[in-house]
Amino acid sequence: MNNRALSLDALRGYAILTMVLSATIVYGILPGWMYHAQVPPPDHAFNPDLPGLTWVDMVFPSFLFAMGAALPFSVGKRLRKGASKLSLALNALWRGVKLTFFAILIQHFYPYMTGGDLHSQLLAIFCFALLFPMYMRLPWDMPGWARTAVQLGAIAVGAIVMFCMSYPVQYDLNMHLHTSNIIILILANVSIFATLLFIFTFQNRNLRLAVLAILFGIILASDADSGSWAAWLMHATPADWLYVPAYLKYLFIVIPGSFAGEILLAHTEKLKSTPDGTPRSKAWAMVVITLAIVVVNLICLYTRCLLLNLVLNLALLIAGYAVIRRGEGYCALWRELFVAGALMMLLGLAFEPFEGGIKKDPVTFGYLFTTGGMSFMTLILLSVVCDYFKCHRSTAFLVMSGQNPMVAYVACDLLIYPILSICGLMSHIGFFATSPWLGFLQGVILTSLAVLVTMFFTRIKWVWRT
């Protein structure tokens, strides 16, 4: 896999597929823990005062964490080969711009944005097809300038069609730019700053932590005094459709993710040349303990059993460390990840009462630290399954989706829904809204279709990259 950790691909795949699943289950009829904690059924009205955590709230942090963990494998690899920091920084900015354009483009072509008629469905499929020359490396042998010309030409076509489309109300340019996919826009913002920070603090984790500490102080100061320079800094933007300073809070998940990636990369290289003697009993113990930590936090933080949650976490963390406190190979890898994750978990639980309890929106520090720690545990779990036990066939759908996440993210809205609508099948989908189990089954079916589409394009190496 060219120095690739399958567990990291699987983590990214888990995040993107649960993101698709959470968006395709039927609204209103499932239990509250099947949705975001702050938009409970049946009306799903947003309540910013409602604390709690569900598996849906874990989806986005897992993807952010995986983004950070990939930096040592991508940017770090180029730095070790002697690439210029300036060139890598400029590349990071260009990738962020392309990701922002992706956020704006897909939002404009979603059928529910363009009326939902046949014309809208065909436009969505057209957009899906157009994204290939924009974001994939063309498989044909051609000069570099020709590849660039094809990519820029596809971007131009997408921009022209987007701005020429007629909506029920004709938008002006400013409204078009503000109409974007918020998830992708956050990723674009965080990707730029996380990559720049990683480049200029390469092999210096302490400096990276120091920058986070300064950012932590600025955020707290801006919340405490709206007239301070810190508040001005946290609201200053040349264009709020492009850059929102508040999104920098998510660096508290991405940067710890970069630490996890460095740990994973270092041990992956060692394990290539050093035989591993980790007992299977320890591997199974880590599966049980890490899974238990994630499940316990989801249940107790949602039901607000905070003291019980703290006690159970302490017991599980102590038990986990006792299992892997000695040993080399995979045991050493899991130990480093576990200690880092445990520290982040405890920090998150300490901050849980701060800002009114753990909340996804507006995002709280308790949410950032706790979900970051849970992401460490999820990565350990997938490391055991994918890398230690080598369950490659059973996890292929996660790994391949993680290797092509942009396709997975839009497959339903830009391809599957339009095809089902054109075939007349969407009119029968109301059948799934008759019971909770059928409502969940709808999500499973649509997510499975998205998986099949993504796996197909990953297998033929039609992978989208910024």
N, C-alpha and C positions, 0 to 999 in steps of 0.2 A: 504493500500500500504506500510505498515511497515515504516512509517515516510517518505514517498517518496513524493516529489512535482511533480505532473504530468506536470506542466508547464516547469520544467527543462528537463524532458524526451522529451516533445514536442519541446523544443528549439533545443535539440540535434538531434531529428528526422528531424526538419525543415532544419537544417544545412546539414545533410547527404543526404537528398533527393534532395535538391537543388544542392548539389554537383554532384549527379548522373544525374540530369536533365541537368545541364550545360555541362556535358560531353557527352550527348546523342543527343542533338539537332544537326541538320545539320549545318555544317560549311559553311560560305561564303555567304549565301543568306538571313540571317536574319539581322535586323537593328544592328548597332554597339553596342547599349546598351544591347543587348542580349549576349554579349561576354565580356571577360575581356577588360577593357578600353585600355590596352596597346597592345592588339593584335586585332586590328579592322579588319573587313572584307574589301575586299573579300579575300586577300591573307593571313591574320592573321600573318603577320610578326611582331615579337616583337619589340616594340619601347620604349626603356627605358626613353626617354625624353618626353613621352606623359602622362600628368597628367589626372586624372579623376577617377570616381568611378561608377561602375555599380552594379546591384544586384548580379552578378556573383562574383565580388570582395568582397562581404559581406559574402559569404558562409563560407570560411575558418575561418575568425575571429569569426563568430558565434559558430563554433565548438570548437575553442580554449577557448572562453568564457565559454561555457557549461562545458568543461573539468575542468576549474578552479572552477566553481560553484558547481561541484560534490564533490570536495575535503572535504568540511565540512560534507557531508552526508556519505562519505565512510571512509576516513582516520580520520576525526574528530570524527566520531562515535567510532572508535577503541581507539583513544586517551582518550576520555571521560570514556571509560571502563577500562582504566589503562594499555593499551598495551605499551610495551617498544618502545621508540623512535628509538632505534637502530634496533630492529627487523622490524619496519615499514620502516626505511630507506633502509635496505637491501632488503625488499620486493619491494620497489620502484625501486631499481636498477634492480632487476630481471624482474619486469614488463617491464621496459624500454628495456632490452635485448630481451625479447620475442616480444615486439612490433617492434623492429629493425629487428628481424628475419622474422616477418610477412611482413615487407616492402620489404625485399630482396626476400622472397619466392614468393609472389604473382606477383612481377614484372617479374620473370623468367618464370612463367607459363602462363602469358597472351598470347593468341593465336597470337597476332601481333608480339610478341617477338620470337616465335618459328616457324614461317613460315606460319601459317594460314591454313594448310592442315588438313585432318581428324585426323591425329596423334596428331596435336597440340590441336584440339578441345577436344579430349579424355583426353589428359594430363591436360587440364584446369579443366575438370569435376573431374578428379582424385584429383587434388589439392584442389578443393572445398570440396570434401568429406574428404580428409585427415585433413583439418583444424578443423573439429569437435573434434576428439580426442585430438588435440593439444590445443584447446582453450576453450572448453566447460567443464563444470562440469558434469562428467558422471552420468547418472540417476540411475545406478545400485548400489546396496549395495555391497561395497567392501572395504577392508582395505586401509588406506591412501597410503601405499607403492605401492599397486597395481595401484591406480590411477596415482601416479607419474610415475610408470613404463610404463603405457600406453601412457601417455603424452610424456615422453622422447623417447619412441619407435617411436611414430608418427613423432616427430621432426627429429629423426635420419633418418627415411625413406624419409622424405621430403628433407633433406639435401643431402642424397646420390643420389636421383633421380635428384635433381637440378644440382648437380655438374657432373653427368654422362650424362646429356642430350647433344645431338649433335646439335649445331647451324650451320648455314651456315659457320660461322667461329668459330672454337673451342676457347672458352675463357679460360684463366688461372684463378687461384683462386682469384687473385687480381681484375680482371675484373668482376668476379662474385659478389664480395662484393660491388663493386661500382655500380652495376646494381640494383637499389632499387627504390621503390616508394617514391618520394620526399615528398609527403604530409604526409605519415605515418612516414617517417624518422624524419621530423620536429616534429611531435606529440610525437615520442619516446624521442627525445632530451628534448623537453619542459616539457614533463610529468615527467621526472626524476627530473629536477631542481625545477619545481613548487611544486612537492610533498615534496621534501626535505626542501624547504623553508617554506612550510606550516607546516610541522612537527616541525621544530625548532623555528617557530614563532607562535605556536598555541596560540590562544587567545591574541595575541599581534599584532594588525594591524599596529600600529605605527612602530614597528620594521620591519615589512614586507615592509612598504612604504619606510623606510630608506634604505633597501637593494636595492629597485628599484631605489632610488635616486642616490645611489653610482654607480649602473650599468649604469644609464643614463649618469653620468659624465664620466665613463670609455669609453662608446661608442663614446661620443662626442670628448673626448681627442684622441681616436684612429683614428678618422676621420681627426682630425686637424693636427696630427703629426704622420706620418707613422713610425718614428724611436723611438717613446716613448714606455715605458713599457706597457702602455695601449694597444697600437697597437699590441705589441707582444702577450699580453694576449688574445686579440680578434682574434688572428690567430693561437694560439697554440693548437695543437690537436695531440694525439698519433696516431689517425687513422681517416682520413677525411671521410671515408665511415661510421663511427660510430658516431662521434661527430664533430659538426661544431659550433664554438662559436657564429657565426653570428645569429644562430637560437635563441639565448637568447633574442633577441629583442622582440620575441613574448610573453615573460613574461609580457610585458606591457599590454597585453590583458588578459592573464590567471590569473594573480594575482588580478586585479580588479574583475575578475570573481569569485575568491574565496571570496572576500568581499560580492558580491551579494549572493553567496551560504550561507554565515553565516547569512546574513539578512533574507534570505528565510527560513532557518532552524529554526531560533529563532522565527519567526512569525508563522511558520507552527505548532510548538509545542504549542504556545499560543492559536492559533485558534482551537486547539483540545478541549480545556477546557473552552474557553471564547466565548459566543455567539457573532456573528458578526452582526453589525447594519449598515454596509456601504450601503448607498442608491444606488439603481440601476442606478440612473441618473449619479452619480459620476463614476460608472463602465463604462457606455457607453461613458462618456466624455473622460475617459482614453483610451478607444479603439480608438476613433477618433484622439486624440491628439498624442498618441505614434505612431500610424500608419502614421499620417501626418508628424511627425518629420522624420521618416525613408524615406518616399517618397520624401519629400522636399529635403533632402540631396542627395538622389540618382539622382534626376533630376538636381538640381543646381550645384552639384559638377561635374557631367558629362558634362553639357553644359557650365561650368565655369562661372556661374552667382554668383560670390562669395559674393558680397555685398548684393544682394537680399537674398542669402542663410543665411547670418548672421542675417539680419533683421527678416526674417521669423522664424528662430530658436529662436531668443530672444522672439518674440511674443508668439510662441508656448510653450516655456519653462515657461514663466511668467504665461500664461493661465493654463498650467498644474499644476503648484504649487498652483495657486489660488484655483483650484478645490479641491485639497487634502491636503491643509495646516492644516486642522483640521480633527479630527476623529480618531477612533481606529480600531482595526481589520484589514481587508484588506486595508483600507485607510492608516493606519500607515505603512503597508508593502510597498504599492506602493509609499508612500511619501519618505521613506528611499531609495528605489531603484531609484526613479525619481531624487532626489537630487544628488545622486552619479553619475547617468548617465548624468545629466545636466552638472555637473562640468567636467566630462570627455569629453563631447561633445564640450564645450566651449574651453577646453584646445586643443582639436584636431583642431578646427577651427582657433585658434590662431596660431597653428603650420602649418596650411595648406600651406602657401607660402614657408615655410622652406623646403630645399632639392628639390626645383623645383616643388613644388605642390604635392598633394596627389597621391601616387603611391603604387601599390601592390608590384612591383618588379623593382629595389631594394626597399625594404619596407621602408617607411618614418614614422617619428613619427606622422605626421598629419594623416596618414592612421591608425596607431595603436590606437591612442586616439579617433579619430572620429568613427571608426568602433566599438571600445569598448563601447563608449557611445550609439551607435545605438543598440548594443546588450543588454544593460540595458533596452532600450525602448521596444525591441522585447520581452524580458522576462516579462516585465510588461503586455504587450498585451496578451501574452499567459497565464499569471497568471489570468487575468480577464476572459479569455475564458475557460480555463481548470479548474481552481481552484475555481473561484467565481461563474461563470455561470454553471460550471460543465457540459460542452458540451463534455461528454466522448465518445459518439458514433461517433460524427463527427470528433473528433481529435484522434481517436484510431490509425489511420494509422501513425500519427506523433509520438504518445507516444510509440507505439510498435516498430517502427523503431528506435526511440531514445534509447530504452532498448536493442537493438541488432544491434548497428551501424556497427560493423565489417562485419556482414553478408550483410547488405545493401550496404556497400561500394564495395564489390567484386561480388555481385550477377550477375550483368550484364556481366562483363568480364569473369568470371569463370564458369558461369552456363547458363545464358540466351542466350548470343551470341553463345556459342558453340552448344547449343541445336538447335537454329534457323539455324545455319550453317549445322549441320548434317541433319536436315530436309529439307534442300534446300531452306529455306525461305530468307536467307541473300542475295541471288542473286536478289531478287525482292525489296530490301529495297531502291534502287536508286530512286524509284517512289517518295519518300518523299523529294527528293532534287529538285523537280520541282517548288516549290513555298515556300515563307516564312511560310505560315500557316501550310503547310504539314511538313516543316522542324521542326517546333515547335511541331507538333502533334507526330512526330517520338519520340522526347524526352519524351513527356507525356506518350506514350504507353510503352516505354522501362522502364521508371521510375515506372510506375504502376505495371509492371511485377516484378520489383525489390521489390516493396512494398509488393506485394502478397507473394513472396518467404520469405521475412523477417518476415512478420506477421505470416506466417505458423510456422516457426521455433521458433518464440517468444512464440506463443500460446502453443506449445508443450514443452516449456522450454528448447529448445536447443539453448542456448545463449552463444556466444563467449565472453570470458573475458581474459584479460591479467593478 
